[in-house]
Amino acid sequence: MALYRKVMRRHSVVAILFLAPSALGFMVFYLIPFTMGLYYSYMDRTTGGSFVGLANYKELLASDSFLKAAKNTFLFTSISVPITIAISLLLALLLNQSIYFRNWLRTAYVLPLVVPVASVVLIWQVLFDWNGAVNSWLHELSLSRMDWMKSEWARGVISVVYAWKNIGYNIILFLAGLQSIPRDYYETAELEGAGAIHKFSRITLIYLTPTMFFVILMGLISSFRIFRETYLIAGDYPHDSIYMLQHYMNNMFLSLDIQKLTSAAALMVICLVALVSGLFALERRFTHFLD
């Protein structure tokens, strides 16, 4: 027993030494700045300020710009994430079968993962610019041109960019989950006369539950990072329909309004933590029978 404890203590020391650089980097570049930002959100200014309690948060919640950004972010996440996950699952099911164009699909879904974001943005600008390819096709069909990024269609364009960029990663996760389901379950269901819908709902979806929750979690997080693509396509002040929370925080940073910036960041983190906690609670509830 003493030898076992000695070996485990030695392994623990080695593990801590390997984890120390990453833990130090996380603390210096993430934890400490966030703690300082949370502190500034309760002050009236960053240097020599005084404690003002929730005054900055009340001012933030009364801001039309912040409310617009929060509403757009919520709409984008609630629409784009489910659609992207549904398309990813459908393609993963197709790729898990022996279909003719499976190799072409594999290349297509991996491509967005390796293409730089700047190149992706250039492609979408060429497609949806006023003189872009989509408007040229509309003109050939005797339809009027549309300023895609200056209209309500901008949200649709960004949703398509988000889906195209994230579907490949989701497919990889779903394929891993599908291939981990024992084939014996499907064979037994077929012997009992179960159809394709029954097998999908009673076997595939049930045993994909852990993977599904992870994909949803990653989709939620990535939807809050759509700012990069939106910023490169539409700039600092895009159309109102795609003005996201990170646009608001970026503009507050440029104007050095640190109190609104830190308050918005704190609220965003609180919302993400609440969503993640809710997802983990649901996952524990729906996957306990798989243990």
Secondary structure, DSSP 4 states (H G I P E B T S, - for coil): -HHHHHHHHHHHHHHHHHHHHHHHHHIIIIIHHHHHHHHHTTBSSSSS--B-TTHHHHHHHT-HHHHHHHHHHHHHHHHHHHHHHHHHHHHHHHHTS--TTHHHHHHHHHHHHHS-HHHHHHHHHHHHSTTSHHHHHHHHTT-----GGGSTHHHHHHHHHHHHHHHHHHHHHHHHHHHTS-HHHHHHHHHTT--HHHHIIIIIHHHTHHHHHHHHHHHHHHHTTTHHHHHHHH-SS--GGG--HHHHHHHHHHTT-HHHHHHHHHHHHHHHHHHHHHHHHHHHHHHGGG-
